[in-house]
Amino acid sequence: MKKLILITLLASNVFAFSITSIQLLYGNFNNNSYIFDTSNGGKSTLTIDHFSSYSYGDIYGFIDHSIADDKFKYHNNKTATYMEIAPRLNISKITSTDLSFSFVKELYLAFQYNAGNDYNAYLFGLGSNLDVYGFDTFGVNIYKKNQNVGDNTYQLSPFYKTKSIYNIFHIYGFIDWTEDDFLMQNQFLFDVSKYFKVQSLYIGAEWNYYKQNPHNINFRANVKSNTIQAMIKYAW
């Protein structure tokens, strides 16, 4: 798996498209999730993410560094770092076969590696890009998820970005849904570039919702996190 990620990264030096952003977020995480919540007050998060497409696929990755006002709810640390990297290989390109049909534009072999706070997970499966009205981007990845905390499982991961509304507002985000938990993050962003005479500057909010399914005895019941964060984002 690590070799595949390295090969994909090395192959991605000829990009058809790439975008990088830096985001600063702040919100009060005062629910009862071990993953997200703090013991007192909120937390600030600095996120750097990157997406590139190239001849034989695409790659997305991000890293979050969070600083709690006090500390995190279920451990004594004041900071936490988490990252994901997700390369995909376009099946049509590597087989020289057109696999598009109906609203399915592309099919991929999809991979992902997650790491943070003594946690890691390796995911592999299939991905797709879909043609959905009202969206600039809409895709779905389906993974087999092997992780060192919790049971191995399957994960459904839609991701999306709406078309710009009045050329100033858009929504984008993702969902990670397994049999054990559900995570959704949606960002509601206004383009304020012209007011500050810069390119690709956004302000808005991110809605972070997380819930654990109580059917699994390894998880406590009624665990959730539901928070709106203020955010500013700059992309290039």
ABEGO torsion letter per residue (X at the ends): XAAAAAAAAAAAABBABBBBBBBBBBBBBABABAAABBABEBBBBBBBBBBBBBAAEBBBBBBBBBBBABBBAABABABBBBBBBBBBBBAAAAAGBBABBEABABBBBBBBBBBEGGBBBBBBEBBBBBBBBGBABBBBBBBBBBBABEBBBBBBBBBBBBBBBGGABBBBEBBBBBAABBBBBBBBBBBAAAAAGBBGBBBEBBBBBBBBBAABAABBBGBBBBBBBBBBBBBX
